[in-house]
Amino acid sequence: MKCRSINNVIERSIPLKRLKNYIKYFKRELEIVKPKTIVALSEKTYAILKGMLATLSVRNVQLLKIWSYSYAYRCRKREEFEELFKRLRNTV
Protein backbone atom coordinates (compact mmCIF):
# COMPACT_ATOMS: atom_id res chain seq x y z
CA MET A 1 0.00 0.00 0.00
CA LYS A 2 1.36 3.39 -0.93
CA CYS A 3 -0.12 6.44 0.75
CA ARG A 4 0.76 9.59 -1.11
CA SER A 5 0.94 12.88 0.69
CA ILE A 6 -0.87 15.98 -0.47
CA ASN A 7 1.18 18.20 -2.81
CA ASN A 8 4.18 15.86 -2.37
CA VAL A 9 4.67 17.12 1.19
CA ILE A 10 5.78 14.42 3.61
CA GLU A 11 3.63 14.48 6.70
CA ARG A 12 4.86 13.47 10.13
CA SER A 13 1.48 11.95 10.96
CA ILE A 14 -1.46 10.91 8.84
CA PRO A 15 -4.72 12.60 9.85
CA LEU A 16 -7.35 10.11 11.00
CA LYS A 17 -9.77 11.28 8.28
CA ARG A 18 -7.26 10.40 5.52
CA LEU A 19 -6.38 7.12 7.19
CA LYS A 20 -10.05 6.12 7.19
CA ASN A 21 -10.16 6.74 3.43
CA TYR A 22 -7.31 4.27 2.91
CA ILE A 23 -9.02 1.49 4.84
CA LYS A 24 -11.58 0.71 2.13
CA TYR A 25 -8.83 0.43 -0.50
CA PHE A 26 -6.65 -1.65 1.79
CA LYS A 27 -9.54 -4.00 2.50
CA ARG A 28 -10.09 -4.48 -1.24
CA GLU A 29 -6.37 -5.13 -1.80
CA LEU A 30 -6.45 -7.83 0.89
CA GLU A 31 -9.48 -9.44 -0.77
CA ILE A 32 -7.74 -9.53 -4.15
CA VAL A 33 -4.19 -10.46 -3.13
CA LYS A 34 -4.97 -12.65 -0.09
CA PRO A 35 -1.48 -12.25 1.39
CA LYS A 36 -0.13 -14.58 4.05
CA THR A 37 2.50 -12.06 5.14
CA ILE A 38 2.79 -8.27 4.95
CA VAL A 39 6.17 -6.63 5.54
CA ALA A 40 6.20 -3.05 6.82
CA LEU A 41 9.31 -1.01 6.05
CA SER A 42 9.20 1.29 9.08
CA GLU A 43 7.91 1.50 12.63
CA LYS A 44 5.26 4.05 11.58
CA THR A 45 4.02 1.89 8.71
CA TYR A 46 3.94 -1.15 11.00
CA ALA A 47 1.81 0.69 13.56
CA ILE A 48 -0.61 1.94 10.89
CA LEU A 49 -0.97 -1.49 9.27
CA LYS A 50 -1.41 -3.19 12.64
CA GLY A 51 -4.28 -0.82 13.42
CA MET A 52 -5.85 -1.27 10.00
CA LEU A 53 -5.69 -5.07 10.22
CA ALA A 54 -7.30 -4.92 13.67
CA THR A 55 -10.02 -2.57 12.39
CA LEU A 56 -10.78 -4.99 9.56
CA SER A 57 -10.65 -7.98 11.94
CA VAL A 58 -7.98 -9.63 9.77
CA ARG A 59 -6.34 -12.41 11.72
CA ASN A 60 -4.88 -14.72 9.08
CA VAL A 61 -2.15 -12.32 7.88
CA GLN A 62 1.28 -12.23 9.48
CA LEU A 63 2.57 -8.65 9.88
CA LEU A 64 6.33 -8.20 10.05
CA LYS A 65 8.52 -5.11 10.15
CA ILE A 66 11.98 -4.32 8.92
CA TRP A 67 13.86 -1.16 8.08
CA SER A 68 14.03 -0.01 4.52
CA TYR A 69 17.31 -0.70 2.76
CA SER A 70 18.03 3.01 2.26
CA TYR A 71 17.42 3.81 5.95
CA ALA A 72 19.78 1.05 7.10
CA TYR A 73 22.59 2.22 4.86
CA ARG A 74 22.01 5.92 5.47
CA CYS A 75 22.07 5.43 9.26
CA ARG A 76 25.00 3.00 9.18
CA LYS A 77 22.92 0.07 10.38
CA ARG A 78 23.89 -2.25 7.54
CA GLU A 79 24.88 -5.23 9.71
CA GLU A 80 21.73 -4.95 11.82
CA PHE A 81 19.63 -4.71 8.67
CA GLU A 82 21.24 -7.79 7.16
CA GLU A 83 20.56 -9.76 10.35
CA LEU A 84 16.92 -8.59 10.41
CA PHE A 85 16.58 -9.52 6.76
CA LYS A 86 17.97 -13.03 7.37
CA ARG A 87 15.48 -13.56 10.20
CA LEU A 88 12.68 -12.24 8.01
CA ARG A 89 13.64 -14.58 5.17
CA ASN A 90 13.61 -17.55 7.55
CA THR A 91 10.19 -16.53 8.87
CA VAL A 92 8.45 -16.20 5.52
LINWO-V726798 format. One record per residue. N is the residue number from 0. RES is the residue in one small letter. OMEGA is omega in whole degrees, 0 to 359 (none if undefined). BURIAL is 1 if it has 9 or more other ideal C-beta (glycine too) atoms within 8 Angstrom, else 0. Layout:
N&RES&OMEGA&BURIAL  N&RES&OMEGA&BURIAL
This chain:
0&m&179&0  1&k&177&0  2&c&180&0  3&r&178&0  4&s&181&0  5&i&179&0  6&n&179&0  7&n&177&0  8&v&179&0  9&i&181&0  10&e&177&0  11&r&176&0  12&s&180&0  13&i&179&0  14&p&182&0  15&l&180&0  16&k&179&0  17&r&179&1  18&l&178&1  19&k&177&0  20&n&181&0  21&y&186&1  22&i&182&1  23&k&179&0  24&y&178&1  25&f&178&1  26&k&180&1  27&r&177&0  28&e&179&1  29&l&179&1  30&e&183&0  31&i&187&0  32&v&183&0  33&k&183&0  34&p&173&0  35&k&182&0  36&t&173&1  37&i&180&1  38&v&178&1  39&a&184&1  40&l&174&0  41&s&178&1  42&e&181&0  43&k&179&0  44&t&179&1  45&y&181&1  46&a&180&0  47&i&181&1  48&l&178&1  49&k&178&1  50&g&180&0  51&m&179&1  52&l&178&1  53&a&179&0  54&t&181&0  55&l&182&1  56&s&178&0  57&v&183&0  58&r&185&0  59&n&179&0  60&v&178&1  61&q&179&0  62&l&180&1  63&l&177&1  64&k&177&1  65&i&176&1  66&w&172&1  67&s&180&0  68&y&183&0  69&s&178&0  70&y&182&1  71&a&181&1  72&y&180&1  73&r&183&0  74&c&178&0  75&r&178&0  76&k&185&1  77&r&182&0  78&e&178&0  79&e&179&1  80&f&181&1  81&e&177&0  82&e&176&0  83&l&182&1  84&f&177&1  85&k&179&0  86&r&178&0  87&l&180&1  88&r&179&0  89&n&180&0  90&t&186&0  91&v&none&0
